[in-house]
Amino acid sequence: MKVIKGVLFVLLFVALAVGAFNLFFILIGSYFGPLYESEADQSRNFAIWLFGNIGVAITAVVVGIIWRRRRRSRI
């Protein structure tokens, strides 16, 4: 049961982090307008978005695991 709770905690943490990153990305795009004028710019922005999501997800998994282990050791 502890493993399932830990996995669910980390998944929730990842979902919140990726959601916050995507919201931030959308807000920047809507504030500055379209960030691309050509096909190459559109591909670049897609790559920034994709690799940003991957980086945020990996970081959130690591931080979630560390945070969960620290919380579990106190209880």
C-alpha positions as CSV (number, residue, x, y, z in Angstrom):
1,M,0.0,0.0,0.0
2,K,2.9,2.3,0.7
3,V,4.3,1.8,-2.8
4,I,0.9,2.6,-4.4
5,K,0.6,5.8,-2.3
6,G,4.1,6.8,-3.2
7,V,3.5,6.2,-6.9
8,L,0.3,8.2,-6.8
9,F,2.0,11.0,-4.9
10,V,4.7,11.2,-7.5
11,L,2.2,11.1,-10.4
12,L,0.2,13.9,-8.9
13,F,3.3,15.9,-8.4
14,V,4.4,15.4,-12.0
15,A,0.9,16.3,-13.3
16,L,0.8,19.5,-11.3
17,A,4.3,20.5,-12.4
18,V,3.7,19.8,-16.1
19,G,0.3,21.5,-15.9
20,A,1.9,24.6,-14.4
21,F,4.6,24.6,-17.1
22,N,2.1,24.4,-19.8
23,L,-0.1,27.1,-18.3
24,F,3.0,29.3,-18.1
25,F,3.9,28.5,-21.7
26,I,0.4,29.4,-22.8
27,L,0.3,32.7,-20.8
28,I,3.6,33.8,-22.4
29,G,2.3,32.9,-25.9
30,S,-0.9,34.8,-25.3
31,Y,0.9,37.8,-23.9
32,F,3.5,38.2,-26.6
33,G,1.3,36.9,-29.4
34,P,2.3,34.2,-31.9
35,L,5.9,33.3,-31.2
36,Y,6.5,32.2,-34.7
37,E,6.3,33.6,-38.2
38,S,7.6,30.8,-40.3
39,E,7.6,27.1,-40.3
40,A,11.1,26.9,-38.8
41,D,10.1,29.2,-35.9
42,Q,7.0,27.0,-35.2
43,S,9.2,23.9,-35.1
44,R,11.6,25.6,-32.7
45,N,8.8,26.6,-30.4
46,F,7.4,23.0,-30.5
47,A,10.8,21.7,-29.6
48,I,11.1,24.1,-26.7
49,W,7.6,23.1,-25.5
50,L,8.3,19.3,-25.9
51,F,11.8,19.3,-24.2
52,G,10.5,21.7,-21.6
53,N,7.8,19.2,-20.7
54,I,10.2,16.3,-20.6
55,G,12.6,18.3,-18.4
56,V,9.9,19.4,-16.0
57,A,8.5,15.8,-15.8
58,I,11.9,14.3,-15.1
59,T,12.7,17.0,-12.5
60,A,9.3,16.5,-10.9
61,V,9.8,12.7,-10.6
62,V,13.1,13.2,-8.9
63,V,11.8,15.9,-6.5
64,G,8.6,13.9,-5.9
65,I,10.6,10.8,-4.9
66,I,12.9,12.7,-2.6
67,W,10.0,14.6,-1.0
68,R,8.0,11.5,-0.5
69,R,10.9,9.7,1.1
70,R,11.5,12.6,3.5
71,R,7.8,12.7,4.4
72,R,7.6,9.0,4.9
73,S,10.6,9.0,7.2
74,R,9.0,11.5,9.5
75,I,5.8,9.6,9.9
